[in-house]
Amino acid sequence: MAVVACHCLACQKRSGSPFGEAAYWPHAEVLIEGEAKQFDRPTDLGGVFSQFFCPDCGTTVYMRGTKNPTMPGVPIGLFDDAHSMQPIRSVWEERRHAWVEIPTSVQRFARARID
């Protein structure tokens, strides 16, 4: 599992906060049940980022990008033990609000992580 904090404008708009965060696992380790609606948006690197949300309440329940299609992300706010999850990576820091610090990040990227 890798927890990532993203400061891009799309994540800010999706989450309604200064950044979005998600825990990413290999697809084989994630069980997704129930109906979800899909919203696709283009990324700045030419890919597609898909968000899947509950059709009843609108909560984002998972996401997936074309860069790592076998690694779905789940917003950490959906977990009962979310406080134990800390971002190890912070991306799109050039869009980060000046007052936001992610002290647990060991990897920082001005934009998206390329590899």
C-alpha positions, 0 to 999 in steps of 0.5 A: 500500500502507498498513501499519496497526497495530491495537490492538483486542482482536479483533486482539490475540486473533487475533495473540496479541500486543499488536496486529495489523498488515497491509499493505492493497492494492487488490484488483486488485493482490492475487492470492489462490490456494489454499483458505482458511477464513473467520471473520467477526466484527462490528466496533464500528462495525456492520460485518463483519471477515472473516479468511481462514486456512489450513485446515492450519496456521491462519495468517491469510493475509488479511483484509477489512472491510466498510468497505473491501471492495476493500482486502484486508490481508495480515499483514506477518509473511507477507512475506520482507521484512517489516522494510521494511514500517512502519505509517503508521497506528495504530488503536484506540490506546485499547486500546494497551498502555502500553509499545507505541509505533508510532513510524512512524505518522503517523496515530493514531486512538483508535478505528477510522478513520471515513473 
